[in-house]
Amino acid sequence: MEKLHTYTESGDGASPWTFEIRLKFLIWEFVWAAFCAWTPKPLNPWRLFILRLFGAQIEGRPFVHQRARIQFPWNLSLGHLACLGDGANLYTLGKVTVEAQAIVAQEAYLSAGTHDFGHLSVPLQTAPILIQEYAFIGARAFVMPGVTVGARTVVGAGSVVTKDMPADSICAGNPCRVLKIREIIK
């Protein structure tokens, strides 16, 4: 699990984001809503083009559903044939990487940001999320900041992943835990 990065605040409740980042985010939100959110599935190359324009690192031909939600695309990295399903929510306040052929199913939530509740000001904390190749994040699963889901691992629907999950595992629960080793037929 990655160490969390804490954004210190000035004490006046000000945003940890600069004016430039907030403006860029506002433009991003408008562009995605106006030019991507309504597009049919076959226009995936267009959505990938828009994501690249906003700084997403994209290798090959991943698939991004038109109803996927990406907070800051400049913190997103997608590998070849990775998939972000219908309603997948990537809260990319920190880096989120979905490697080749990994799948983030419908309405799954990958949150690279949280808060430090040990302080009265509850400052923002971010840490990268890594979904390794061929991993599968089930519908409505929740992945916390700083978590790595190992290659070829399956995370069951509705699971809450609070720590790293090893490669080649079947995992589920709240909190998510390894249920068994995945046997892969080639």
C-alpha positions as a printed Julia matrix, in Angstrom:
186×3 Matrix{Float64}:
   0.0     0.0     0.0
   1.34    3.39   -1.02
   1.93    6.15    1.51
  -0.69    8.89    1.49
   0.28   12.4     0.4
  -1.32   15.05    2.62
  -2.3    18.44    1.24
  -1.89   21.03    3.94
  -4.44   23.8     3.96
  -4.04   27.41    4.88
  -6.54   27.03    7.7
  -9.18   29.16    6.01
 -10.91   26.21    4.35
  -9.39   27.04    0.97
  -9.22   24.39   -1.75
  -5.96   22.44   -1.96
  -6.15   22.91   -5.74
  -4.71   25.91   -7.51
  -6.92   28.2    -9.57
  -5.38   26.71  -12.74
  -6.27   23.14  -11.73
  -9.82   24.16  -10.79
 -10.24   25.94  -14.14
  -8.83   22.95  -16.02
 -11.25   20.68  -14.13
 -14.19   22.95  -14.99
 -13.27   22.85  -18.68
 -12.84   19.06  -18.48
 -16.3    18.62  -16.95
 -17.87   20.72  -19.7
 -16.0    18.97  -22.53
 -16.84   15.45  -21.28
 -20.53   16.34  -20.83
 -20.82   18.13  -24.18
 -18.69   15.89  -26.39
 -18.44   12.43  -24.79
 -21.12   11.51  -22.25
 -23.82   11.12  -24.91
 -21.73    9.24  -27.49
 -22.56    5.62  -28.42
 -20.09    2.82  -27.63
 -18.58    2.7   -31.16
 -17.26    6.26  -30.63
 -14.76    5.01  -28.05
 -11.81    6.28  -30.17
 -13.29    9.79  -29.91
 -13.53    9.5   -26.1
  -9.93    8.28  -25.96
  -8.88   11.26  -28.1
 -10.56   13.67  -25.65
  -8.96   11.91  -22.67
  -5.54   12.24  -24.33
  -6.17   15.95  -24.93
  -6.62   16.34  -21.17
  -3.42   14.45  -20.33
  -4.53   10.84  -19.81
  -1.79    8.34  -20.62
  -3.31    5.8   -22.98
  -1.61    2.79  -24.53
  -3.21    0.9   -27.4
  -7.01    0.69  -27.47
  -8.62    0.63  -24.03
 -12.41    1.01  -23.74
 -13.98    3.83  -21.74
 -17.76    3.69  -21.41
 -19.5     6.97  -22.15
 -21.0     7.0   -18.64
 -17.67    6.38  -16.89
 -16.69    9.3   -14.67
 -13.1    10.47  -14.4
 -12.29   13.31  -12.01
  -8.87   14.5   -13.26
  -7.95   12.72  -16.53
  -4.35   13.94  -16.28
  -3.97   11.48  -13.36
  -5.24    8.49  -15.36
  -3.22    5.81  -17.12
  -4.92    3.09  -19.19
  -3.23    0.06  -20.76
  -4.14   -1.7   -24.01
  -7.62   -3.27  -23.87
  -8.24   -2.03  -20.32
 -11.94   -1.38  -19.73
 -13.86    1.18  -17.67
 -17.46    0.01  -17.49
 -20.81    1.79  -17.38
 -20.87    4.16  -14.43
 -17.34    3.31  -13.28
 -16.12    6.21  -11.15
 -12.41    7.02  -11.03
 -11.81    9.67   -8.39
  -8.35   10.47   -9.75
  -7.19   13.03   -7.2
  -4.01   10.93   -7.25
  -2.63    8.68   -9.98
  -4.87    5.76  -11.06
  -3.39    3.14  -13.36
  -5.47    0.41  -15.0
  -3.04   -1.88  -16.8
  -3.55   -3.9   -19.99
  -6.74   -5.97  -20.18
  -7.81   -5.1   -16.63
 -11.52   -4.44  -16.17
 -13.24   -1.98  -13.86
 -16.88   -3.13  -13.97
 -20.04   -1.05  -13.85
 -20.37    1.41  -10.99
 -17.08    0.36   -9.38
 -15.4     3.24   -7.52
 -11.64    3.78   -7.45
 -10.86    6.59   -4.99
  -7.32    7.94   -4.98
  -8.33   10.57   -2.41
  -9.49   10.6     1.21
  -9.09   12.78    4.29
  -6.96   12.6     7.43
  -9.56   12.38   10.18
  -6.86   12.6    12.84
  -6.76   16.37   12.32
  -9.59   18.8    12.97
  -9.04   20.38    9.55
  -9.42   16.9     7.89
  -6.83   17.66    5.17
  -7.04   15.94    1.8
  -4.82   12.9     1.31
  -4.05   11.17   -1.98
  -2.26    7.97   -2.92
  -2.01    6.12   -6.24
  -4.13    3.11   -7.16
  -2.74    0.36   -9.37
  -4.96   -2.24  -11.04
  -2.53   -4.69  -12.6
  -2.96   -6.52  -15.9
  -5.95   -8.85  -16.34
  -7.39   -7.93  -12.93
 -11.17   -7.62  -12.59
 -12.85   -5.15  -10.24
 -16.46   -6.27   -9.78
 -19.58   -4.13   -9.98
 -19.92   -1.55   -7.2
 -16.63   -2.54   -5.59
 -14.78    0.27   -3.8
 -10.97    0.57   -3.97
  -9.27    2.86   -1.44
  -6.24    5.14   -2.0
  -2.84    3.5    -2.1
  -4.13    0.03   -3.03
  -2.63   -2.32   -5.6
  -4.8    -5.11   -7.01
  -2.47   -7.8    -8.3
  -2.36   -9.2   -11.81
  -5.2   -11.6   -12.72
  -6.96  -11.0    -9.39
 -10.76  -10.91   -9.21
 -12.38   -8.53   -6.71
 -15.99   -9.51   -6.05
 -18.94   -7.19   -6.57
 -19.6    -4.79   -3.71
 -16.24   -5.44   -2.03
 -14.35   -2.72   -0.15
 -10.63   -3.0    -0.89
  -8.67   -1.33    1.91
  -5.29   -3.02    1.38
  -3.27   -4.61   -1.41
  -4.65   -7.8    -2.95
  -2.08  -10.34   -4.22
  -1.86  -11.6    -7.78
  -3.91  -14.61   -8.92
  -6.49  -14.35   -6.13
 -10.26  -14.4    -5.79
 -11.1   -11.7    -3.26
 -14.33  -10.35   -1.78
 -15.93   -8.81    1.27
 -15.96   -5.73    3.43
 -13.12   -5.44    4.11
 -11.97   -7.38    1.07
  -9.91  -10.48    1.77
  -8.46  -13.34   -0.24
 -10.93  -16.21   -0.51
  -8.84  -18.52   -2.65
  -6.09  -18.71   -5.23
  -7.35  -18.31   -8.78
  -6.68  -21.25  -11.06
  -6.36  -19.99  -14.61
  -7.02  -22.28  -17.55
  -4.91  -21.39  -20.57
